[in-house]
Amino acid sequence: MRRRSSQTRPLTSPALEQLALRYVERYATTRAKLAAYLERKLYERGWEGADEADPRGLAERMAELGYIDDRGFAEARAAAMGRRGLGARRVAAALRHAGIESDDADAIAPAIEANAVESALAFARRRRIGPYSEEVADRQLQEKQLAAMLRAGHGFDLARKIVSMAPGEETETLLLAH
């Protein structure tokens, strides 16, 4: 265990619960993120108690009490990332990183896929790609733009279609086709 400074006191069960409550009241979080936070605090401050600390159990209890909603967190995060123009792969990676379990991620995957075109167009608008460009891009610039869209998590076919569109071209056909 790590050495503690003389000013920090080891955590007890009530102190650990208080840390958990403060964390969930301040931040939208998941069970996994809360458990990781509590484990970090235990590592930093140590444990003083007769029984062993259970940060994962405490995170589960917070979820049972309704303080944490992994699916609600995933829906909100996916919607926000979609509005920013990030694609399904990037959203899925962010949800995995946040500790969202696969059943919750699978439940919101259809909504993410349904907004794939709007999300890709939002990214293109923000980065001035394809129909939102001011001038026709040469081959080298189109490749860079395609790479940027792929890094943002968009599918290859959709990204290629958007990148190859002429400046000012209507995007309605793309919305209807997909």
MDAnalysis code that builds the backbone (N, CA, C; Angstrom):
import MDAnalysis as mda
import numpy as np

u = mda.Universe.empty(534, n_residues=178, atom_resindex=np.repeat(np.arange(178), 3), trajectory=True)
u.add_TopologyAttr("name", ["N", "CA", "C"] * 178)
u.add_TopologyAttr("resid", np.arange(1, 179))
u.add_TopologyAttr("resname", ["MET", "ARG", "ARG", "ARG", "SER", "SER", "GLN", "THR", "ARG", "PRO", "LEU", "THR", "SER", "PRO", "ALA", "LEU", "GLU", "GLN", "LEU", "ALA", "LEU", "ARG", "TYR", "VAL", "GLU", "ARG", "TYR", "ALA", "THR", "THR", "ARG", "ALA", "LYS", "LEU", "ALA", "ALA", "TYR", "LEU", "GLU", "ARG", "LYS", "LEU", "TYR", "GLU", "ARG", "GLY", "TRP", "GLU", "GLY", "ALA", "ASP", "GLU", "ALA", "ASP", "PRO", "ARG", "GLY", "LEU", "ALA", "GLU", "ARG", "MET", "ALA", "GLU", "LEU", "GLY", "TYR", "ILE", "ASP", "ASP", "ARG", "GLY", "PHE", "ALA", "GLU", "ALA", "ARG", "ALA", "ALA", "ALA", "MET", "GLY", "ARG", "ARG", "GLY", "LEU", "GLY", "ALA", "ARG", "ARG", "VAL", "ALA", "ALA", "ALA", "LEU", "ARG", "HIS", "ALA", "GLY", "ILE", "GLU", "SER", "ASP", "ASP", "ALA", "ASP", "ALA", "ILE", "ALA", "PRO", "ALA", "ILE", "GLU", "ALA", "ASN", "ALA", "VAL", "GLU", "SER", "ALA", "LEU", "ALA", "PHE", "ALA", "ARG", "ARG", "ARG", "ARG", "ILE", "GLY", "PRO", "TYR", "SER", "GLU", "GLU", "VAL", "ALA", "ASP", "ARG", "GLN", "LEU", "GLN", "GLU", "LYS", "GLN", "LEU", "ALA", "ALA", "MET", "LEU", "ARG", "ALA", "GLY", "HIS", "GLY", "PHE", "ASP", "LEU", "ALA", "ARG", "LYS", "ILE", "VAL", "SER", "MET", "ALA", "PRO", "GLY", "GLU", "GLU", "THR", "GLU", "THR", "LEU", "LEU", "LEU", "ALA", "HIS"])
u.atoms.positions = np.array([
    [0.816, -1.187, 0.000],
    [0.000, 0.000, 0.000],
    [0.866, 1.259, 0.000],
    [0.322, 2.298, -0.478],
    [1.035, 3.561, -0.599],
    [1.179, 4.246, 0.751],
    [2.258, 4.973, 0.901],
    [2.460, 5.735, 2.138],
    [1.485, 6.892, 2.178],
    [0.904, 7.091, 3.326],
    [-0.044, 8.184, 3.502],
    [0.673, 9.367, 4.127],
    [0.199, 10.558, 3.774],
    [0.747, 11.737, 4.443],
    [0.147, 11.784, 5.841],
    [0.763, 12.516, 6.715],
    [0.310, 12.560, 8.102],
    [-1.031, 13.276, 8.244],
    [-1.469, 14.035, 7.211],
    [-2.705, 14.790, 7.319],
    [-3.935, 14.008, 6.848],
    [-3.764, 13.009, 6.031],
    [-4.921, 12.261, 5.567],
    [-5.182, 11.080, 6.469],
    [-6.441, 10.887, 6.758],
    [-6.816, 9.777, 7.628],
    [-7.274, 8.615, 6.761],
    [-7.028, 7.404, 7.204],
    [-7.517, 6.243, 6.452],
    [-9.045, 6.258, 6.384],
    [-9.560, 5.693, 5.334],
    [-11.004, 5.661, 5.132],
    [-11.655, 4.591, 5.989],
    [-12.862, 4.889, 6.416],
    [-13.707, 3.929, 7.118],
    [-14.926, 3.690, 6.242],
    [-15.752, 2.760, 6.621],
    [-16.935, 2.458, 5.829],
    [-17.852, 3.678, 5.672],
    [-18.167, 4.418, 6.758],
    [-19.007, 5.617, 6.569],
    [-18.330, 6.693, 5.704],
    [-17.029, 6.836, 5.838],
    [-16.318, 7.843, 5.035],
    [-16.320, 7.456, 3.557],
    [-16.198, 6.160, 3.277],
    [-16.233, 5.690, 1.896],
    [-17.621, 5.920, 1.285],
    [-18.663, 5.662, 2.068],
    [-20.023, 5.928, 1.590],
    [-20.237, 7.417, 1.337],
    [-19.694, 8.246, 2.207],
    [-19.823, 9.693, 2.018],
    [-19.113, 10.147, 0.739],
    [-17.934, 9.601, 0.473],
    [-17.232, 9.914, -0.773],
    [-18.061, 9.502, -1.988],
    [-18.669, 8.327, -1.910],
    [-19.488, 7.834, -3.021],
    [-20.695, 8.741, -3.246],
    [-21.352, 9.134, -2.173],
    [-22.516, 10.017, -2.302],
    [-22.136, 11.366, -2.897],
    [-21.037, 11.923, -2.432],
    [-20.593, 13.206, -2.987],
    [-20.261, 13.095, -4.466],
    [-19.661, 11.983, -4.847],
    [-19.282, 11.794, -6.246],
    [-20.516, 11.685, -7.139],
    [-21.500, 10.882, -6.725],
    [-22.686, 10.705, -7.576],
    [-23.574, 11.941, -7.600],
    [-23.500, 12.785, -6.571],
    [-24.299, 14.001, -6.629],
    [-23.656, 15.048, -7.524],
    [-22.363, 14.981, -7.710],
    [-21.656, 15.957, -8.553],
    [-21.573, 15.561, -10.016],
    [-21.422, 14.275, -10.285],
    [-21.114, 13.832, -11.643],
    [-22.108, 12.781, -12.124],
    [-22.452, 12.863, -13.406],
    [-23.162, 11.759, -14.050],
    [-22.113, 10.675, -14.232],
    [-22.395, 9.494, -13.765],
    [-21.367, 8.468, -13.744],
    [-21.962, 7.088, -13.958],
    [-21.083, 6.113, -14.038],
    [-21.482, 4.712, -14.158],
    [-20.981, 3.962, -12.934],
    [-21.446, 2.740, -12.790],
    [-20.979, 1.922, -11.665],
    [-19.468, 1.712, -11.747],
    [-18.977, 1.451, -12.954],
    [-17.547, 1.184, -13.121],
    [-16.704, 2.413, -12.781],
    [-17.163, 3.593, -13.212],
    [-16.401, 4.812, -12.924],
    [-16.417, 5.129, -11.431],
    [-17.552, 4.909, -10.766],
    [-17.614, 5.140, -9.322],
    [-16.708, 4.163, -8.584],
    [-16.735, 2.903, -8.979],
    [-15.883, 1.904, -8.331],
    [-14.408, 2.246, -8.522],
    [-14.024, 2.696, -9.711],
    [-12.629, 3.073, -9.965],
    [-12.232, 4.275, -9.106],
    [-13.131, 5.237, -8.963],
    [-12.862, 6.410, -8.121],
    [-12.654, 5.982, -6.667],
    [-13.532, 5.123, -6.172],
    [-13.417, 4.675, -4.780],
    [-12.150, 3.842, -4.567],
    [-11.800, 3.014, -5.540],
    [-10.563, 2.231, -5.435],
    [-9.343, 3.139, -5.396],
    [-9.372, 4.202, -6.188],
    [-8.263, 5.157, -6.176],
    [-8.160, 5.845, -4.825],
    [-9.279, 6.210, -4.242],
    [-9.269, 6.854, -2.922],
    [-8.771, 5.893, -1.853],
    [-9.150, 4.639, -1.967],
    [-8.647, 3.637, -1.015],
    [-7.140, 3.478, -1.134],
    [-6.649, 3.495, -2.367],
    [-5.213, 3.389, -2.588],
    [-4.484, 4.597, -2.007],
    [-5.054, 5.778, -2.197],
    [-4.407, 7.002, -1.728],
    [-4.423, 7.132, -0.209],
    [-5.543, 6.779, 0.403],
    [-5.706, 7.051, 1.830],
    [-5.609, 5.826, 2.718],
    [-5.762, 4.659, 2.158],
    [-5.704, 3.452, 2.969],
    [-7.071, 3.120, 3.554],
    [-7.124, 2.001, 4.267],
    [-8.391, 1.518, 4.820],
    [-8.229, 1.232, 6.292],
    [-9.182, 1.645, 7.065],
    [-9.189, 1.399, 8.501],
    [-10.550, 0.823, 8.853],
    [-10.622, -0.460, 8.909],
    [-11.889, -1.101, 9.215],
    [-11.681, -2.569, 9.505],
    [-12.633, -3.149, 10.229],
    [-12.529, -4.556, 10.590],
    [-12.737, -5.446, 9.363],
    [-13.695, -5.098, 8.535],
    [-13.941, -5.878, 7.324],
    [-13.224, -5.249, 6.137],
    [-13.199, -5.957, 5.041],
    [-12.506, -5.469, 3.845],
    [-13.384, -4.470, 3.089],
    [-12.760, -3.467, 2.501],
    [-13.489, -2.466, 1.722],
    [-14.050, -3.107, 0.454],
    [-15.258, -2.680, 0.046],
    [-15.902, -3.234, -1.137],
    [-16.428, -2.093, -2.016],
    [-15.540, -1.444, -2.779],
    [-16.002, -0.330, -3.615],
    [-16.972, -0.763, -4.712],
    [-16.789, -1.940, -5.278],
    [-17.710, -2.420, -6.322],
    [-19.097, -2.693, -5.741],
    [-19.139, -3.263, -4.556],
    [-20.422, -3.504, -3.890],
    [-21.133, -2.202, -3.562],
    [-20.361, -1.200, -3.143],
    [-20.939, 0.107, -2.840],
    [-21.484, 0.758, -4.112],
    [-20.772, 0.611, -5.228],
    [-21.251, 1.148, -6.505],
    [-22.542, 0.443, -6.931],
    [-22.616, -0.852, -6.734],
    [-23.840, -1.592, -7.051],
    [-24.998, -1.109, -6.187],
    [-24.725, -0.874, -4.921],
    [-25.775, -0.383, -4.013],
    [-26.265, 0.995, -4.440],
    [-25.364, 1.862, -4.891],
    [-25.762, 3.191, -5.368],
    [-26.646, 3.063, -6.614],
    [-26.358, 2.063, -7.451],
    [-27.186, 1.831, -8.634],
    [-28.566, 1.317, -8.226],
    [-28.619, 0.411, -7.239],
    [-29.898, -0.108, -6.758],
    [-30.753, 0.991, -6.155],
    [-30.110, 1.960, -5.507],
    [-30.841, 3.072, -4.903],
    [-31.278, 4.104, -5.943],
    [-30.793, 3.969, -7.165],
    [-31.195, 4.876, -8.232],
    [-30.302, 6.090, -8.395],
    [-29.183, 6.122, -7.705],
    [-28.258, 7.252, -7.838],
    [-27.426, 7.154, -9.112],
    [-27.302, 5.940, -9.639],
    [-26.528, 5.697, -10.857],
    [-27.429, 4.948, -11.830],
    [-27.439, 5.390, -13.071],
    [-28.210, 4.729, -14.125],
    [-27.292, 4.580, -15.330],
    [-26.712, 3.406, -15.486],
    [-25.764, 3.177, -16.578],
    [-26.404, 3.380, -17.951],
    [-27.624, 2.890, -18.138],
    [-28.262, 3.031, -19.445],
    [-28.583, 4.497, -19.735],
    [-29.067, 5.213, -18.744],
    [-29.337, 6.642, -18.935],
    [-28.067, 7.409, -19.258],
    [-26.982, 7.063, -18.571],
    [-25.688, 7.674, -18.846],
    [-25.267, 7.393, -20.282],
    [-25.428, 6.129, -20.709],
    [-25.028, 5.739, -22.057],
    [-25.859, 6.466, -23.115],
    [-27.152, 6.581, -22.890],
    [-28.013, 7.284, -23.845],
    [-27.615, 8.751, -23.964],
    [-27.383, 9.391, -22.833],
    [-27.012, 10.806, -22.851],
    [-25.650, 11.010, -23.506],
    [-24.682, 10.160, -23.180],
    [-23.350, 10.274, -23.763],
    [-23.387, 10.035, -25.269],
    [-24.135, 9.026, -25.692],
    [-24.234, 8.722, -27.127],
    [-24.903, 9.870, -27.879],
    [-25.956, 10.443, -27.319],
    [-26.638, 11.558, -27.978],
    [-25.721, 12.770, -28.088],
    [-24.991, 13.065, -27.028],
    [-24.085, 14.216, -27.047],
    [-22.963, 14.013, -28.064],
    [-22.410, 12.810, -28.112],
    [-21.339, 12.534, -29.064],
    [-21.858, 12.569, -30.492],
    [-23.081, 12.112, -30.707],
    [-23.675, 12.161, -32.028],
    [-23.891, 13.594, -32.493],
    [-24.332, 14.455, -31.581],
    [-24.507, 15.863, -31.943],
    [-23.182, 16.521, -32.283],
    [-22.108, 16.070, -31.659],
    [-20.778, 16.611, -31.958],
    [-20.226, 16.061, -33.264],
    [-20.896, 15.058, -33.824],
    [-20.477, 14.527, -35.105],
    [-19.618, 13.285, -35.020],
    [-19.616, 12.607, -33.907],
    [-18.818, 11.392, -33.782],
    [-19.642, 10.179, -34.176],
    [-18.993, 9.219, -34.800],
    [-19.665, 8.048, -35.339],
    [-19.843, 6.926, -34.342],
    [-20.492, 5.869, -34.807],
    [-20.864, 4.743, -33.957],
    [-19.657, 4.065, -33.313],
    [-18.563, 3.908, -34.051],
    [-17.387, 3.242, -33.474],
    [-16.800, 4.052, -32.327],
    [-16.709, 5.369, -32.507],
    [-16.176, 6.216, -31.431],
    [-17.101, 6.217, -30.224],
    [-18.405, 6.240, -30.467],
    [-19.369, 6.218, -29.364],
    [-19.254, 4.896, -28.608],
    [-19.186, 3.792, -29.334],
    [-19.064, 2.483, -28.693],
    [-17.786, 2.389, -27.864],
    [-16.697, 2.928, -28.381],
    [-15.431, 2.906, -27.628],
    [-15.542, 3.746, -26.362],
    [-16.179, 4.896, -26.448],
    [-16.339, 5.755, -25.269],
    [-17.219, 5.082, -24.221],
    [-18.240, 4.381, -24.663],
    [-19.110, 3.684, -23.713],
    [-18.374, 2.522, -23.042],
    [-17.570, 1.801, -23.821],
    [-16.751, 0.731, -23.215],
    [-15.793, 1.313, -22.196],
    [-15.183, 2.435, -22.535],
    [-14.237, 3.082, -21.624],
    [-14.925, 3.543, -20.335],
    [-16.181, 3.943, -20.443],
    [-16.928, 4.393, -19.267],
    [-17.449, 3.224, -18.435],
    [-17.252, 2.004, -18.916],
    [-17.661, 0.835, -18.151],
    [-19.100, 0.419, -18.387],
    [-19.682, 0.843, -19.489],
    [-21.049, 0.442, -19.815],
    [-21.025, -1.017, -20.251],
    [-21.883, -1.815, -19.661],
    [-21.929, -3.234, -20.004],
    [-22.545, -3.422, -21.384],
    [-22.255, -4.555, -21.994],
    [-22.659, -4.784, -23.380],
    [-24.174, -4.795, -23.565],
    [-24.947, -5.260, -22.574],
    [-26.398, -5.273, -22.765],
    [-26.967, -3.856, -22.830],
    [-26.428, -2.936, -22.041],
    [-26.866, -1.539, -22.118],
    [-26.404, -0.894, -23.421],
    [-25.186, -1.187, -23.835],
    [-24.664, -0.634, -25.090],
    [-25.442, -1.179, -26.281],
    [-25.786, -2.462, -26.242],
    [-26.555, -3.066, -27.340],
    [-27.959, -2.477, -27.418],
    [-28.516, -2.088, -26.285],
    [-29.872, -1.534, -26.273],
    [-29.946, -0.173, -26.962],
    [-28.861, 0.602, -26.891],
    [-28.903, 1.928, -27.522],
    [-28.243, 1.950, -28.897],
    [-27.656, 0.834, -29.316],
    [-26.990, 0.774, -30.623],
    [-27.922, 1.104, -31.792],
    [-29.188, 0.652, -31.805],
    [-30.063, 1.028, -32.924],
    [-30.283, 2.547, -33.035],
    [-30.377, 3.226, -31.926],
    [-30.551, 4.684, -31.955],
    [-29.305, 5.360, -32.511],
    [-28.145, 4.833, -32.166],
    [-26.891, 5.386, -32.680],
    [-26.827, 5.186, -34.195],
    [-27.170, 3.995, -34.656],
    [-27.139, 3.705, -36.092],
    [-28.170, 4.534, -36.851],
    [-29.322, 4.777, -36.234],
    [-30.371, 5.564, -36.895],
    [-29.921, 7.001, -37.141],
    [-29.033, 7.510, -36.298],
    [-28.552, 8.885, -36.436],
    [-27.185, 8.971, -37.101],
    [-26.747, 7.899, -37.748],
    [-25.397, 7.868, -38.321],
    [-25.193, 8.934, -39.387],
    [-26.168, 9.113, -40.256],
    [-26.010, 10.089, -41.344],
    [-25.992, 11.512, -40.780],
    [-26.926, 11.809, -39.867],
    [-26.967, 13.149, -39.276],
    [-25.669, 13.455, -38.541],
    [-25.151, 12.460, -37.844],
    [-23.902, 12.639, -37.119],
    [-22.741, 12.896, -38.071],
    [-22.683, 12.121, -39.152],
    [-21.606, 12.293, -40.138],
    [-21.698, 13.662, -40.798],
    [-22.916, 14.097, -41.089],
    [-23.087, 15.424, -41.690],
    [-22.726, 16.537, -40.703],
    [-23.013, 16.320, -39.430],
    [-22.618, 17.308, -38.421],
    [-21.099, 17.426, -38.365],
    [-20.417, 16.287, -38.437],
    [-18.954, 16.306, -38.452],
    [-18.432, 17.018, -39.702],
    [-19.033, 16.698, -40.849],
    [-18.609, 17.320, -42.113],
    [-18.857, 18.829, -42.076],
    [-19.971, 19.236, -41.501],
    [-20.279, 20.663, -41.406],
    [-19.245, 21.369, -40.528],
    [-18.932, 20.751, -39.404],
    [-17.984, 21.360, -38.473],
    [-16.584, 21.462, -39.069],
    [-16.201, 20.454, -39.852],
    [-14.858, 20.421, -40.428],
    [-14.799, 20.932, -41.864],
    [-15.944, 21.398, -42.376],
    [-16.044, 21.925, -43.755],
    [-15.577, 20.898, -44.787],
    [-16.235, 19.758, -44.747],
    [-15.912, 18.645, -45.639],
    [-17.059, 18.461, -46.627],
    [-16.719, 18.086, -47.857],
    [-17.717, 17.731, -48.860],
    [-18.680, 18.859, -49.180],
    [-19.979, 18.666, -48.923],
    [-20.961, 19.686, -49.307],
    [-20.827, 20.982, -48.503],
    [-20.085, 20.959, -47.437],
    [-19.918, 22.145, -46.599],
    [-18.589, 22.854, -46.864],
    [-17.850, 22.349, -47.830],
    [-16.578, 22.948, -48.206],
    [-16.823, 24.194, -49.047],
    [-15.842, 25.057, -49.101],
    [-15.964, 26.273, -49.899],
    [-15.422, 26.084, -51.312],
    [-14.575, 25.074, -51.493],
    [-14.022, 24.807, -52.824],
    [-13.859, 23.308, -53.004],
    [-13.755, 22.879, -54.227],
    [-13.592, 21.462, -54.532],
    [-12.228, 21.004, -54.017],
    [-12.236, 19.916, -53.266],
    [-10.996, 19.404, -52.687],
    [-10.252, 18.538, -53.695],
    [-8.924, 18.651, -53.698],
    [-8.136, 17.777, -54.557],
    [-8.048, 16.384, -53.924],
    [-7.464, 15.459, -54.615],
    [-7.403, 14.053, -54.180],
    [-6.721, 13.903, -52.817],
    [-5.621, 14.603, -52.633],
    [-4.874, 14.499, -51.377],
    [-5.705, 15.026, -50.202],
    [-6.381, 16.135, -50.391],
    [-7.218, 16.692, -49.328],
    [-8.410, 15.776, -49.042],
    [-8.978, 15.194, -50.078],
    [-10.088, 14.265, -49.877],
    [-9.653, 13.053, -49.049],
    [-8.447, 12.577, -49.286],
    [-7.936, 11.447, -48.498],
    [-7.772, 11.832, -47.038],
    [-7.291, 13.033, -46.780],
    [-7.155, 13.509, -45.399],
    [-8.523, 13.657, -44.742],
    [-9.484, 14.184, -45.495],
    [-10.827, 14.349, -44.956],
    [-11.473, 12.996, -44.683],
    [-11.261, 12.050, -45.566],
    [-11.781, 10.705, -45.362],
    [-11.169, 10.082, -44.112],
    [-9.869, 10.247, -43.944],
    [-9.194, 9.715, -42.760],
    [-9.747, 10.353, -41.490],
    [-10.018, 11.646, -41.524],
    [-10.577, 12.328, -40.354],
    [-11.961, 11.770, -40.020],
    [-12.762, 11.524, -41.025],
    [-14.097, 10.977, -40.782],
    [-14.017, 9.550, -40.250],
    [-13.067, 8.781, -40.729],
    [-12.898, 7.420, -40.217],
    [-12.424, 7.443, -38.769],
    [-11.505, 8.346, -38.444],
    [-11.056, 8.472, -37.047],
    [-12.184, 8.909, -36.136],
    [-13.131, 9.664, -36.676],
    [-14.280, 10.115, -35.892],
    [-15.299, 8.992, -35.688],
    [-15.056, 7.838, -36.316],
    [-15.899, 6.679, -36.070],
    [-16.977, 6.420, -37.094],
    [-16.936, 7.092, -38.216],
    [-17.952, 6.905, -39.248],
    [-17.562, 5.751, -40.163],
    [-18.560, 5.130, -40.763],
    [-18.338, 4.029, -41.691],
    [-17.670, 4.512, -42.967],
    [-16.909, 3.612, -43.598],
    [-16.139, 3.986, -44.779],
    [-17.037, 4.450, -45.927],
    [-18.092, 3.694, -46.217],
    [-18.946, 4.037, -47.362],
    [-19.599, 5.406, -47.184],
    [-20.145, 5.648, -46.001],
    [-20.790, 6.932, -45.736],
    [-19.780, 8.073, -45.798],
    [-18.628, 7.871, -45.199],
    [-17.601, 8.917, -45.209],
    [-17.146, 9.212, -46.635],
    [-16.971, 8.167, -47.445],
    [-16.544, 8.356, -48.830],
    [-17.581, 9.143, -49.619],
    [-18.856, 8.837, -49.386],
    [-19.925, 9.562, -50.088],
    [-19.905, 11.046, -49.731],
    [-19.748, 11.340, -48.464],
    [-19.770, 12.738, -48.022],
    [-18.556, 13.490, -48.546],
    [-17.389, 12.879, -48.449],
    [-16.152, 13.529, -48.907],
    [-16.201, 13.811, -50.405],
    [-16.816, 12.915, -51.172],
    [-16.845, 13.097, -52.624],
    [-17.948, 14.046, -53.096],
    [-18.785, 14.521, -52.208],
    [-19.848, 15.450, -52.613],
    [-19.249, 16.814, -52.964],
    [-19.882, 17.485, -53.905],
    [-19.422, 18.807, -54.342],
    [-19.863, 19.863, -53.333],
    [-19.114, 20.942, -53.216],
    [-19.517, 22.025, -52.310],
    [-20.905, 22.540, -52.660],
    [-21.745, 22.664, -51.643],
    [-23.097, 23.157, -51.829],
    [-24.097, 22.113, -52.299],
    [-23.652, 20.889, -52.548],
    [-24.560, 19.832, -53.004],
    [-25.569, 19.501, -51.909],
    [-26.783, 19.205, -52.320],
    [-27.855, 18.881, -51.379],
    [-27.563, 17.562, -50.660],
    [-27.791, 17.543, -49.375],
    [-27.543, 16.342, -48.578],
    [-28.808, 15.527, -48.379],
    [-29.942, 16.003, -48.865],
    [-31.207, 15.297, -48.684],
    [-31.163, 13.903, -49.302],
    [-30.546, 13.758, -50.464],
    [-30.471, 12.442, -51.106],
    [-29.689, 11.458, -50.251],
    [-28.682, 11.965, -49.583],
    [-27.881, 11.118, -48.695],
    [-28.709, 10.668, -47.502],
    [-29.503, 11.567, -46.957],
    [-30.360, 11.224, -45.825],
    [-31.398, 10.183, -46.222],
    [-31.953, 10.316, -47.420],
    [-32.966, 9.368, -47.876],
    [-32.371, 8.026, -48.248],
    [-31.156, 8.030, -48.808],
    [-30.525, 6.798, -49.247],
    [-30.085, 5.919, -48.090],
    [-29.711, 6.526, -47.006],
    [-29.207, 5.763, -45.873],
    [-30.346, 5.525, -44.961],
])
